[in-house]
Amino acid sequence: MADQASPADQILSMAKALTVSVHEPFAEFLLCSSEEREFKISLLDCYHLAGHSCHAITGAYLLTAAAIEALFPETGVCVRGDVVVEFGANLTERATGPRSHIISYITGAWADSGFPGLRGHFVRKNLMSFGNTHLPKEIIRFRRVSTGTQVDLTYDPIKVLQNLDQTLPFPQSWRVEISHVLQHRSEVVVRS
């Protein structure tokens, strides 16, 4: 019988396979190559951006992938600049900052540091906001600008992780947790 892959190898395998499709209208306007305007972003790309895999980065990716599926059902392709993101949490709370970077990387929705646009088009600035008091702190709201469709999502791995071996030391315990979350990813994304 073959040895089971380590949690780190399991994470790597799943992170390579999980991708979201993105269309960048600004690159299209600038007559960039097709690879610059139509591309895939993997969970592994997001781990590279963050410098590691953890619950915050994994959760941000999974929520964004679920939002794309809900907001762009006709194609499953995220159109950058067509998504507004609202966090219930403040930027400095928990890992909201790193989570926001992953969501911005995929959707093109940025806060103050985003691209201000070109002649009123391709705006990426102020498409993300934090500390929205009309939302619970754990909620992230994704709204498609062109249709007004929105979805409120939360990353909640508690039920999935409750029966795992809690005796492993850190960081081994995190590897097992992240691997388990990815194996049960549909159960950790909660739609409100």
C-alpha positions, 0 to 999 in steps of 0.5 A, a space after each residue: 500500500 502506498 504511503 499517504 501524502 503528507 498534509 503539505 503535499 496534499 495542500 500543494 496538490 490542491 492549491 495547484 488545481 484550484 483556479 479561478 478565471 479572470 478577465 482584465 478589461 483594461 489589458 484588453 483596452 491596452 491591446 495586451 496579449 490574450 494571456 494578460 487579459 484572460 488568465 487563471 489565478 490558482 490558490 498556489 498563486 495566492 499562497 505565493 503572494 502571501 508568502 505562506 498558506 494559512 486559514 486567512 489566505 485559504 478562506 479569502 481565496 475560497 470565498 472569492 471563488 464562491 463569489 465569482 461563481 455566484 456573481 458571474 454564473 453565465 461564464 464563471 469568469 471574474 471581470 476585474 473592476 465589476 466587483 465591489 467588496 465590503 468587509 464588516 471587519 476593520 482593515 486592522 482587525 484579525 487578518 483582514 489586511 492579508 485577506 483583502 490583498 488576496 481578494 483584490 488580487 483576484 477581483 481588481 477591487 482595491 481600497 485607497 491604493 487602487 488604480 484611479 482609472 483612465 478617463 473614467 473607465 477601468 477604475 479599481 480604486 475605492 471598490 473595497 471598503 472596511 468597517 461597514 457597520 451594516 454588516 457583521 464583522 465576519 461577513 464579506 459582501 461581494 457585489 457585481 456592479 453591472 448587475 447589482 447582484 450581491 452575495 454575503 459570505 463567511 469563512 467558517 471552518 469550525 465544524 470541519 475541524 472539530 474532530 481533528 487530532 488536536 494533539 499535534 504541535 504547531 505548525 504541523 497542526 495547521 498543515 493538517 487543518 488547511 489540508 482538511 479545509 481544502 478537502 471539505 471546502 464546500 462546507 467552510 464557505 457559508 452564504 448568508 
